[in-house]
């Protein structure tokens, strides 16, 4: 929403979006504290030992108190992203992590406070992240005046589909983990090793998707829909170079990567096979991530979210159960399902992108901005929106 407003030359909208984001952060944060407290009380029932269950309960009960702080940080961070400022959130994150590490050492290693100390340290780290982005936003202007319920509802229209997508996709992946956990300790350990390795491969593609989302939003807001596919293809090119290198690396260095985690003769071969499967879907994973980010930036959030949820539940848990448990392939069966999910999603999202199925959503986003402008325009002034900059004597710069 912020990037679209900037593309349309409507920076005044940023303050009301920030106000709406902070309002949502406060409400969801308070709800999270309440729900998290109830979940914390139930954690001892899930633990194999009483002391482990009590430690988990204490840790979650304390950590959940930071929910409003974390969500406020996210609200401001996303606004900074929308303005093209990636550096300030990065610096805030680095400083917050440094504070977290320092206080963890003090509270856990020096004062011996255990999980209580770790929770306190993490809360301090989150607070420092919020301070960092808040200072950056103050320098850019921190006014939230004019925020109305309509701005909150606009966030709902874009955010709810994406939030449900992430929730349901993580539910599918969690079910995959549960299924693999029933197949034995070796299969579960191999699954965790492979997941830790591919974290390093997919996180940079998320960054490329964020950048593509920002630039696509600016293009849509400025009425330059033709630039959306250019942004997507450039992001795809960068993603493919990176993920392609990881594909080659997993194939050639797979045994060495597994050896970093274990030398168990039973576990290592299973983990190595999973890394080889991951090598198969690396490029498709980056492509799917980039496409969904660009589509969201263009205002097309609902259908890509539906596609993600559909692929996640049609392929991953059923194949994990059928191939892994029934046919006896173990964790490999689950990862075959994961590969099918990712490859299918990448094809569907890129088909939607290349065939311009996102254009109605982009037009709706501009109409939303136009009506917002008209509501805030002085009498007799009608702002232009969706007209090429050359036609209205203005210029639009797409940073980065």
DORO-231389 format. One record per residue (C-alpha): residue number from 1; z, y, x; residue in one letter. Coordinates in pm, whole numbers. Example, Ala and Ser with C-alpha at 12.3 -4.5 7.8 and 13.67 -1.06 7.14 Angstrom:
<site num="1" up="780" north="-450" east="1230" residu="A"/>
<site num="2" up="714" north="-106" east="1367" residu="S"/>
***
This chain:
<site num="1" up="0" north="0" east="0" residu="X"/>
<site num="2" up="86" north="240" east="282" residu="X"/>
<site num="3" up="-234" north="173" east="475" residu="X"/>
<site num="4" up="-445" north="219" east="161" residu="X"/>
<site num="5" up="-274" north="553" east="93" residu="X"/>
<site num="6" up="-342" north="667" east="449" residu="X"/>
<site num="7" up="-707" north="565" east="421" residu="X"/>
<site num="8" up="-730" north="773" east="104" residu="X"/>
<site num="9" up="-577" north="1073" east="280" residu="X"/>
<site num="10" up="-270" north="1056" east="57" residu="X"/>
<site num="11" up="15" north="1062" east="308" residu="X"/>
<site num="12" up="244" north="1213" east="46" residu="X"/>
<site num="13" up="256" north="868" east="-114" residu="X"/>
<site num="14" up="427" north="721" east="194" residu="X"/>
<site num="15" up="764" north="872" east="110" residu="X"/>
<site num="16" up="770" north="729" east="-240" residu="X"/>
<site num="17" up="664" north="387" east="-111" residu="X"/>
<site num="18" up="942" north="402" east="145" residu="X"/>
<site num="19" up="1190" north="492" east="-128" residu="X"/>
<site num="20" up="1066" north="203" east="-341" residu="X"/>
<site num="21" up="1093" north="-34" east="-46" residu="X"/>
<site num="22" up="1449" north="70" east="31" residu="X"/>
<site num="23" up="1544" north="36" east="-335" residu="X"/>
<site num="24" up="1404" north="-317" east="-344" residu="X"/>
<site num="25" up="1580" north="-395" east="-16" residu="X"/>
<site num="26" up="1915" north="-284" east="-157" residu="X"/>
<site num="27" up="1880" north="-480" east="-482" residu="X"/>
<site num="28" up="1751" north="-798" east="-316" residu="X"/>
<site num="29" up="2007" north="-762" east="-39" residu="X"/>
<site num="30" up="2298" north="-754" east="-283" residu="X"/>
<site num="31" up="2153" north="-1050" east="-475" residu="X"/>
<site num="32" up="2110" north="-1241" east="-149" residu="X"/>
<site num="33" up="2474" north="-1184" east="-59" residu="X"/>
<site num="34" up="2581" north="-1330" east="-392" residu="X"/>
<site num="35" up="2348" north="-1630" east="-383" residu="X"/>
<site num="36" up="2410" north="-1687" east="-12" residu="X"/>
<site num="37" up="2782" north="-1697" east="-69" residu="X"/>
<site num="38" up="2741" north="-1970" east="-329" residu="X"/>
<site num="39" up="2507" north="-2169" east="-105" residu="X"/>
<site num="40" up="2754" north="-2135" east="184" residu="X"/>
<site num="41" up="3026" north="-2294" east="-25" residu="X"/>
<site num="42" up="2803" north="-2596" east="-86" residu="X"/>
<site num="43" up="2702" north="-2652" east="277" residu="X"/>
<site num="44" up="3002" north="-2875" east="365" residu="X"/>
<site num="45" up="2874" north="-3122" east="106" residu="X"/>
<site num="46" up="2553" north="-3165" east="309" residu="X"/>
<site num="47" up="2713" north="-3212" east="650" residu="X"/>
<site num="48" up="2787" north="-3547" east="813" residu="X"/>
<site num="49" up="3120" north="-3417" east="952" residu="X"/>
<site num="50" up="3382" north="-3190" east="801" residu="X"/>
<site num="51" up="3398" north="-2958" east="1104" residu="X"/>
<site num="52" up="3020" north="-2916" east="1110" residu="X"/>
<site num="53" up="3015" north="-2837" east="739" residu="X"/>
<site num="54" up="3291" north="-2580" east="775" residu="X"/>
<site num="55" up="3112" north="-2416" east="1068" residu="X"/>
<site num="56" up="2789" north="-2395" east="867" residu="X"/>
<site num="57" up="2974" north="-2247" east="568" residu="X"/>
<site num="58" up="3144" north="-1982" east="780" residu="X"/>
<site num="59" up="2826" north="-1889" east="964" residu="X"/>
<site num="60" up="2613" north="-1845" east="652" residu="X"/>
<site num="61" up="2889" north="-1660" east="465" residu="X"/>
<site num="62" up="2902" north="-1402" east="745" residu="X"/>
<site num="63" up="2531" north="-1385" east="825" residu="X"/>
<site num="64" up="2430" north="-1326" east="465" residu="X"/>
<site num="65" up="2628" north="-999" east="467" residu="X"/>
<site num="66" up="2348" north="-852" east="677" residu="X"/>
<site num="67" up="2080" north="-915" east="412" residu="X"/>
<site num="68" up="2053" north="-548" east="296" residu="X"/>
<site num="69" up="2026" north="-435" east="659" residu="X"/>
<site num="70" up="1754" north="-689" east="739" residu="X"/>
<site num="71" up="1553" north="-602" east="429" residu="X"/>
<site num="72" up="1586" north="-227" east="488" residu="X"/>
<site num="73" up="1456" north="-285" east="841" residu="X"/>
<site num="74" up="1160" north="-478" east="698" residu="X"/>
<site num="75" up="1083" north="-200" east="448" residu="X"/>
<site num="76" up="1071" north="69" east="717" residu="X"/>
<site num="77" up="893" north="-158" east="966" residu="X"/>
<site num="78" up="615" north="-234" east="720" residu="X"/>
<site num="79" up="568" north="135" east="648" residu="X"/>
<site num="80" up="540" north="199" east="1023" residu="X"/>
<site num="81" up="283" north="-81" east="1042" residu="X"/>
<site num="82" up="88" north="78" east="757" residu="X"/>
<site num="83" up="72" north="401" east="954" residu="X"/>
<site num="84" up="-61" north="211" east="1255" residu="X"/>
<site num="85" up="264" north="235" east="1451" residu="X"/>
<site num="86" up="324" north="-110" east="1597" residu="X"/>
<site num="87" up="516" north="9" east="1901" residu="X"/>
<site num="88" up="832" north="148" east="1737" residu="X"/>
<site num="89" up="915" north="-173" east="1543" residu="X"/>
<site num="90" up="846" north="-375" east="1857" residu="X"/>
<site num="91" up="1085" north="-164" east="2064" residu="X"/>
<site num="92" up="1347" north="-180" east="1788" residu="X"/>
<site num="93" up="1312" north="-559" east="1778" residu="X"/>
<site num="94" up="1347" north="-593" east="2154" residu="X"/>
<site num="95" up="1656" north="-371" east="2162" residu="X"/>
<site num="96" up="1805" north="-559" east="1866" residu="X"/>
<site num="97" up="1752" north="-892" east="2041" residu="X"/>
<site num="98" up="1908" north="-761" east="2360" residu="X"/>
<site num="99" up="2213" north="-646" east="2166" residu="X"/>
<site num="100" up="2229" north="-983" east="1991" residu="X"/>
<site num="101" up="2222" north="-1171" east="2323" residu="X"/>
<site num="102" up="2482" north="-947" east="2485" residu="X"/>
<site num="103" up="2729" north="-973" east="2196" residu="X"/>
<site num="104" up="2669" north="-1347" east="2163" residu="X"/>
<site num="105" up="2774" north="-1387" east="2523" residu="X"/>
<site num="106" up="3080" north="-1167" east="2470" residu="X"/>
<site num="107" up="3196" north="-1317" east="2141" residu="X"/>
<site num="108" up="3105" north="-1683" east="2204" residu="X"/>
<site num="109" up="3140" north="-1735" east="2578" residu="X"/>
<site num="110" up="3409" north="-1481" east="2667" residu="X"/>
<site num="111" up="3620" north="-1448" east="2350" residu="X"/>
<site num="112" up="3548" north="-1805" east="2231" residu="X"/>
<site num="113" up="3498" north="-1705" east="1867" residu="X"/>
<site num="114" up="3245" north="-1985" east="1807" residu="X"/>
<site num="115" up="3006" north="-1957" east="1516" residu="X"/>
<site num="116" up="3201" north="-1659" east="1383" residu="X"/>
<site num="117" up="3122" north="-1471" east="1702" residu="X"/>
<site num="118" up="2755" north="-1571" east="1687" residu="X"/>
<site num="119" up="2730" north="-1441" east="1330" residu="X"/>
<site num="120" up="2896" north="-1111" east="1423" residu="X"/>
<site num="121" up="2662" north="-1073" east="1721" residu="X"/>
<site num="122" up="2353" north="-1129" east="1508" residu="X"/>
<site num="123" up="2472" north="-875" east="1251" residu="X"/>
<site num="124" up="2500" north="-619" east="1529" residu="X"/>
<site num="125" up="2152" north="-705" east="1648" residu="X"/>
<site num="126" up="2009" north="-652" east="1299" residu="X"/>
<site num="127" up="2192" north="-320" east="1267" residu="X"/>
<site num="128" up="2042" north="-202" east="1596" residu="X"/>
<site num="129" up="1692" north="-297" east="1477" residu="X"/>
<site num="130" up="1744" north="-88" east="1164" residu="X"/>
<site num="131" up="1868" north="208" east="1366" residu="X"/>
<site num="132" up="1562" north="184" east="1591" residu="X"/>
<site num="133" up="1300" north="193" east="1316" residu="X"/>
<site num="134" up="1499" north="451" east="1117" residu="X"/>
<site num="135" up="1493" north="687" east="1415" residu="X"/>
<site num="136" up="1118" north="638" east="1448" residu="X"/>
<site num="137" up="1075" north="710" east="1078" residu="X"/>
<site num="138" up="1292" north="1022" east="1101" residu="X"/>
<site num="139" up="1056" north="1158" east="1365" residu="X"/>
<site num="140" up="761" north="1090" east="1133" residu="X"/>
<site num="141" up="939" north="1220" east="821" residu="X"/>
<site num="142" up="1197" north="1033" east="617" residu="X"/>
<site num="143" up="1163" north="1192" east="274" residu="X"/>
<site num="144" up="1185" north="951" east="-20" residu="X"/>
<site num="145" up="1173" north="1217" east="-291" residu="X"/>
<site num="146" up="956" north="1147" east="-592" residu="X"/>
<site num="147" up="1010" north="772" east="-596" residu="X"/>
<site num="148" up="970" north="637" east="-947" residu="X"/>
<site num="149" up="994" north="300" east="-1112" residu="X"/>
<site num="150" up="616" north="279" east="-1111" residu="X"/>
<site num="151" up="614" north="272" east="-732" residu="X"/>
<site num="152" up="860" north="-16" east="-733" residu="X"/>
<site num="153" up="639" north="-202" east="-982" residu="X"/>
<site num="154" up="336" north="-148" east="-757" residu="X"/>
<site num="155" up="523" north="-321" east="-479" residu="X"/>
<site num="156" up="601" north="-601" east="-722" residu="X"/>
<site num="157" up="234" north="-649" east="-810" residu="X"/>
<site num="158" up="142" north="-693" east="-444" residu="X"/>
<site num="159" up="461" north="-846" east="-311" residu="X"/>
<site num="160" up="552" north="-1106" east="-572" residu="X"/>
<site num="161" up="238" north="-1322" east="-527" residu="X"/>
<site num="162" up="277" north="-1313" east="-149" residu="X"/>
<site num="163" up="650" north="-1381" east="-169" residu="X"/>
<site num="164" up="602" north="-1676" east="-403" residu="X"/>
<site num="165" up="326" north="-1803" east="-176" residu="X"/>
<site num="166" up="553" north="-1803" east="128" residu="X"/>
<site num="167" up="840" north="-1953" east="-72" residu="X"/>
<site num="168" up="634" north="-2238" east="-214" residu="X"/>
<site num="169" up="449" north="-2304" east="111" residu="X"/>
<site num="170" up="780" north="-2323" east="297" residu="X"/>
<site num="171" up="902" north="-2554" east="21" residu="X"/>
<site num="172" up="606" north="-2783" east="89" residu="X"/>
<site num="173" up="675" north="-2776" east="462" residu="X"/>
<site num="174" up="1046" north="-2840" east="405" residu="X"/>
<site num="175" up="956" north="-3141" east="191" residu="X"/>
<site num="176" up="732" north="-3261" east="476" residu="X"/>
<site num="177" up="1031" north="-3237" east="709" residu="X"/>
<site num="178" up="1250" north="-3427" east="462" residu="X"/>
<site num="179" up="991" north="-3704" east="431" residu="X"/>
<site num="180" up="958" north="-3734" east="808" residu="X"/>
<site num="181" up="1337" north="-3739" east="844" residu="X"/>
<site num="182" up="1343" north="-4057" east="634" residu="X"/>
<site num="183" up="1106" north="-4228" east="879" residu="X"/>
<site num="184" up="1356" north="-4245" east="1163" residu="X"/>
<site num="185" up="1505" north="-4036" east="1443" residu="X"/>
<site num="186" up="1207" north="-4080" east="1676" residu="X"/>
<site num="187" up="959" north="-3953" east="1417" residu="X"/>
<site num="188" up="1183" north="-3657" east="1333" residu="X"/>
<site num="189" up="1238" north="-3566" east="1698" residu="X"/>
<site num="190" up="863" north="-3582" east="1767" residu="X"/>
<site num="191" up="801" north="-3354" east="1467" residu="X"/>
<site num="192" up="1048" north="-3097" east="1602" residu="X"/>
<site num="193" up="897" north="-3106" east="1952" residu="X"/>
<site num="194" up="547" north="-3043" east="1818" residu="X"/>
<site num="195" up="670" north="-2761" east="1591" residu="X"/>
<site num="196" up="842" north="-2585" east="1882" residu="X"/>
<site num="197" up="524" north="-2599" east="2089" residu="X"/>
<site num="198" up="288" north="-2466" east="1822" residu="X"/>
<site num="199" up="522" north="-2177" east="1741" residu="X"/>
<site num="200" up="382" north="-2016" east="2053" residu="X"/>
<site num="201" up="26" north="-2070" east="1935" residu="X"/>
<site num="202" up="43" north="-1937" east="1579" residu="X"/>
<site num="203" up="271" north="-1632" east="1613" residu="X"/>
<site num="204" up="10" north="-1411" east="1788" residu="X"/>
<site num="205" up="-238" north="-1490" east="1512" residu="X"/>
<site num="206" up="17" north="-1353" east="1265" residu="X"/>
<site num="207" up="12" north="-1030" east="1466" residu="X"/>
<site num="208" up="-368" north="-1019" east="1445" residu="X"/>
<site num="209" up="-345" north="-1076" east="1069" residu="X"/>
<site num="210" up="-98" north="-784" east="1038" residu="X"/>
<site num="211" up="-335" north="-559" east="1230" residu="X"/>
<site num="212" up="-628" north="-673" east="1019" residu="X"/>
<site num="213" up="-427" north="-609" east="703" residu="X"/>
<site num="214" up="-350" north="-251" east="809" residu="X"/>
<site num="215" up="-708" north="-168" east="905" residu="X"/>
<site num="216" up="-850" north="-333" east="593" residu="X"/>
<site num="217" up="-610" north="-131" east="379" residu="X"/>
<site num="218" up="-714" north="192" east="547" residu="X"/>
<site num="219" up="-1080" north="105" east="496" residu="X"/>
<site num="220" up="-1031" north="27" east="127" residu="X"/>
<site num="221" up="-830" north="344" east="71" residu="X"/>
<site num="222" up="-1108" north="549" east="233" residu="X"/>
<site num="223" up="-1375" north="381" east="21" residu="X"/>
<site num="224" up="-1533" north="198" east="317" residu="X"/>
<site num="225" up="-1535" north="-154" east="178" residu="X"/>
<site num="226" up="-1808" north="-254" east="420" residu="X"/>
<site num="227" up="-1564" north="-219" east="707" residu="X"/>
<site num="228" up="-1332" north="-486" east="567" residu="X"/>
<site num="229" up="-1552" north="-775" east="678" residu="X"/>
<site num="230" up="-1608" north="-608" east="1013" residu="X"/>
<site num="231" up="-1233" north="-590" east="1065" residu="X"/>
<site num="232" up="-1197" north="-954" east="955" residu="X"/>
<site num="233" up="-1468" north="-1079" east="1191" residu="X"/>
<site num="234" up="-1329" north="-888" east="1487" residu="X"/>
<site num="235" up="-981" north="-1026" east="1418" residu="X"/>
<site num="236" up="-1129" north="-1374" east="1380" residu="X"/>
<site num="237" up="-1304" north="-1340" east="1716" residu="X"/>
<site num="238" up="-981" north="-1246" east="1890" residu="X"/>
<site num="239" up="-792" north="-1521" east="1709" residu="X"/>
<site num="240" up="-1052" north="-1783" east="1797" residu="X"/>
<site num="241" up="-1041" north="-1694" east="2165" residu="X"/>
<site num="242" up="-664" north="-1735" east="2166" residu="X"/>
<site num="243" up="-637" north="-2045" east="1949" residu="X"/>
<site num="244" up="-935" north="-2203" east="2125" residu="X"/>
<site num="245" up="-750" north="-2166" east="2454" residu="X"/>
<site num="246" up="-449" north="-2334" east="2295" residu="X"/>
<site num="247" up="-666" north="-2617" east="2167" residu="X"/>
<site num="248" up="-789" north="-2680" east="2519" residu="X"/>
<site num="249" up="-437" north="-2643" east="2656" residu="X"/>
<site num="250" up="-287" north="-2893" east="2412" residu="X"/>
<site num="251" up="-552" north="-3149" east="2499" residu="X"/>
<site num="252" up="-524" north="-3106" east="2876" residu="X"/>
<site num="253" up="-155" north="-3022" east="2916" residu="X"/>
<site num="254" up="-10" north="-3219" east="2624" residu="X"/>
<site num="255" up="174" north="-3476" east="2841" residu="X"/>
<site num="256" up="327" north="-3202" east="3055" residu="X"/>
<site num="257" up="440" north="-3003" east="2747" residu="X"/>
<site num="258" up="605" north="-3310" east="2597" residu="X"/>
<site num="259" up="776" north="-3382" east="2930" residu="X"/>
<site num="260" up="949" north="-3043" east="2903" residu="X"/>
<site num="261" up="1138" north="-3179" east="2601" residu="X"/>
<site num="262" up="1187" north="-3548" east="2666" residu="X"/>
<site num="263" up="1120" north="-3840" east="2897" residu="X"/>
<site num="264" up="1212" north="-4100" east="2636" residu="X"/>
<site num="265" up="942" north="-4372" east="2654" residu="X"/>
<site num="266" up="951" north="-4424" east="2278" residu="X"/>
<site num="267" up="956" north="-4059" east="2173" residu="X"/>
<site num="268" up="709" north="-3903" east="2417" residu="X"/>
<site num="269" up="395" north="-4090" east="2295" residu="X"/>
<site num="270" up="466" north="-4001" east="1932" residu="X"/>
<site num="271" up="514" north="-3632" east="2014" residu="X"/>
<site num="272" up="196" north="-3632" east="2224" residu="X"/>
<site num="273" up="-10" north="-3765" east="1932" residu="X"/>
<site num="274" up="122" north="-3484" east="1711" residu="X"/>
<site num="275" up="18" north="-3226" east="1971" residu="X"/>
<site num="276" up="-330" north="-3373" east="1971" residu="X"/>
<site num="277" up="-341" north="-3338" east="1592" residu="X"/>
<site num="278" up="-224" north="-2978" east="1629" residu="X"/>
<site num="279" up="-512" north="-2919" east="1868" residu="X"/>
<site num="280" up="-749" north="-3012" east="1585" residu="X"/>
<site num="281" up="-629" north="-2743" east="1345" residu="X"/>
<site num="282" up="-545" north="-2459" east="1587" residu="X"/>
<site num="283" up="-864" north="-2257" east="1534" residu="X"/>
<site num="284" up="-861" north="-2314" east="1156" residu="X"/>
<site num="285" up="-495" north="-2207" east="1137" residu="X"/>
<site num="286" up="-576" north="-1878" east="1308" residu="X"/>
<site num="287" up="-879" north="-1827" east="1085" residu="X"/>
<site num="288" up="-679" north="-1887" east="766" residu="X"/>
<site num="289" up="-398" north="-1656" east="878" residu="X"/>
<site num="290" up="-640" north="-1373" east="963" residu="X"/>
<site num="291" up="-837" north="-1410" east="640" residu="X"/>
<site num="292" up="-527" north="-1397" east="422" residu="X"/>
<site num="293" up="-395" north="-1092" east="608" residu="X"/>
<site num="294" up="-723" north="-904" east="564" residu="X"/>
<site num="295" up="-750" north="-1001" east="197" residu="X"/>
<site num="296" up="-395" north="-876" east="133" residu="X"/>
<site num="297" up="-478" north="-548" east="305" residu="X"/>
<site num="298" up="-781" north="-512" east="80" residu="X"/>
<site num="299" up="-554" north="-552" east="-224" residu="X"/>
<site num="300" up="-650" north="-913" east="-294" residu="X"/>
<site num="301" up="-308" north="-1080" east="-285" residu="X"/>
<site num="302" up="-289" north="-1303" east="-593" residu="X"/>
<site num="303" up="-580" north="-1548" east="-550" residu="X"/>
<site num="304" up="-526" north="-1613" east="-175" residu="X"/>
<site num="305" up="-161" north="-1680" east="-256" residu="X"/>
<site num="306" up="-262" north="-1927" east="-525" residu="X"/>
<site num="307" up="-502" north="-2098" east="-284" residu="X"/>
<site num="308" up="-228" north="-2127" east="-22" residu="X"/>
<site num="309" up="19" north="-2284" east="-263" residu="X"/>
<site num="310" up="-244" north="-2520" east="-405" residu="X"/>
<site num="311" up="-351" north="-2648" east="-62" residu="X"/>
<site num="312" up="9" north="-2680" east="57" residu="X"/>
<site num="313" up="114" north="-2904" east="-233" residu="X"/>
<site num="314" up="-208" north="-3099" east="-285" residu="X"/>
<site num="315" up="-233" north="-3217" east="75" residu="X"/>
<site num="316" up="83" north="-3205" east="285" residu="X"/>
<site num="317" up="367" north="-3381" east="94" residu="X"/>
<site num="318" up="143" north="-3640" east="-78" residu="X"/>
<site num="319" up="-31" north="-3740" east="247" residu="X"/>
<site num="320" up="297" north="-3736" east="436" residu="X"/>
<site num="321" up="435" north="-3986" east="186" residu="X"/>
<site num="322" up="120" north="-4194" east="145" residu="X"/>
<site num="323" up="5" north="-4209" east="506" residu="X"/>
<site num="324" up="341" north="-4169" east="674" residu="X"/>
<site num="325" up="570" north="-4383" east="465" residu="X"/>
<site num="326" up="350" north="-4619" east="263" residu="X"/>
<site num="327" up="90" north="-4691" east="533" residu="X"/>
<site num="328" up="341" north="-4666" east="816" residu="X"/>
<site num="329" up="179" north="-4389" east="1023" residu="X"/>
<site num="330" up="510" north="-4203" east="1053" residu="X"/>
<site num="331" up="505" north="-3833" east="1138" residu="X"/>
<site num="332" up="134" north="-3863" east="1213" residu="X"/>
<site num="333" up="66" north="-3907" east="841" residu="X"/>
<site num="334" up="244" north="-3581" east="762" residu="X"/>
<site num="335" up="53" north="-3395" east="1030" residu="X"/>
<site num="336" up="-276" north="-3530" east="901" residu="X"/>
<site num="337" up="-180" north="-3381" east="563" residu="X"/>
<site num="338" up="-94" north="-3053" east="735" residu="X"/>
<site num="339" up="-436" north="-3051" east="904" residu="X"/>
<site num="340" up="-615" north="-3108" east="572" residu="X"/>
<site num="341" up="-416" north="-2823" east="415" residu="X"/>
<site num="342" up="-500" north="-2576" east="691" residu="X"/>
<site num="343" up="-869" north="-2666" east="723" residu="X"/>
<site num="344" up="-926" north="-2645" east="346" residu="X"/>
<site num="345" up="-740" north="-2315" east="315" residu="X"/>
<site num="346" up="-938" north="-2160" east="599" residu="X"/>
<site num="347" up="-1268" north="-2256" east="436" residu="X"/>
<site num="348" up="-1164" north="-2125" east="92" residu="X"/>
<site num="349" up="-1030" north="-1793" east="220" residu="X"/>
<site num="350" up="-1331" north="-1721" east="436" residu="X"/>
<site num="351" up="-1566" north="-1815" east="152" residu="X"/>
<site num="352" up="-1382" north="-1564" east="-66" residu="X"/>
<site num="353" up="-1398" north="-1299" east="205" residu="X"/>
<site num="354" up="-1765" north="-1343" east="292" residu="X"/>
<site num="355" up="-1876" north="-1361" east="-73" residu="X"/>
<site num="356" up="-1701" north="-1033" east="-161" residu="X"/>
<site num="357" up="-1472" north="-1186" east="-423" residu="X"/>
<site num="358" up="-1207" north="-936" east="-313" residu="X"/>
<site num="359" up="-1408" north="-627" east="-418" residu="X"/>
<site num="360" up="-1259" north="-601" east="-772" residu="X"/>
<site num="361" up="-909" north="-602" east="-622" residu="X"/>
<site num="362" up="-1011" north="-330" east="-376" residu="X"/>
<site num="363" up="-1151" north="-120" east="-660" residu="X"/>
<site num="364" up="-829" north="-168" east="-855" residu="X"/>
<site num="365" up="-628" north="-52" east="-553" residu="X"/>
<site num="366" up="-835" north="267" east="-532" residu="X"/>
<site num="367" up="-793" north="327" east="-903" residu="X"/>
<site num="368" up="-418" north="294" east="-865" residu="X"/>
<site num="369" up="-424" north="551" east="-587" residu="X"/>
<site num="370" up="-653" north="779" east="-787" residu="X"/>
<site num="371" up="-426" north="781" east="-1092" residu="X"/>
<site num="372" up="-129" north="844" east="-867" residu="X"/>
<site num="373" up="-310" north="1138" east="-711" residu="X"/>
<site num="374" up="-400" north="1283" east="-1048" residu="X"/>
<site num="375" up="-38" north="1265" east="-1160" residu="X"/>
<site num="376" up="70" north="1459" east="-853" residu="X"/>
<site num="377" up="-220" north="1704" east="-831" residu="X"/>
<site num="378" up="-177" north="2074" east="-919" residu="X"/>
<site num="379" up="-347" north="2189" east="-1237" residu="X"/>
<site num="380" up="-722" north="2224" east="-1188" residu="X"/>
<site num="381" up="-733" north="2017" east="-869" residu="X"/>
<site num="382" up="-879" north="1668" east="-887" residu="X"/>
<site num="383" up="-858" north="1481" east="-557" residu="X"/>
<site num="384" up="-1161" north="1281" east="-450" residu="X"/>
<site num="385" up="-1110" north="918" east="-369" residu="X"/>
<site num="386" up="-1345" north="642" east="-265" residu="X"/>
<site num="387" up="-1612" north="890" east="-152" residu="X"/>
<site num="388" up="-1752" north="844" east="195" residu="X"/>
<site num="389" up="-1583" north="1088" east="437" residu="X"/>
<site num="390" up="-1915" north="1238" east="539" residu="X"/>
<site num="391" up="-1977" north="1327" east="174" residu="X"/>
<site num="392" up="-1651" north="1520" east="136" residu="X"/>
<site num="393" up="-1655" north="1684" east="476" residu="X"/>
<site num="394" up="-1365" north="1481" east="614" residu="X"/>
<site num="395" up="-1327" north="1221" east="882" residu="X"/>
<site num="396" up="-1136" north="895" east="887" residu="X"/>
<site num="397" up="-1013" north="737" east="1206" residu="X"/>
<site num="398" up="-923" north="372" east="1222" residu="X"/>
<site num="399" up="-674" north="344" east="1506" residu="X"/>
<site num="400" up="-631" north="60" east="1754" residu="X"/>
***
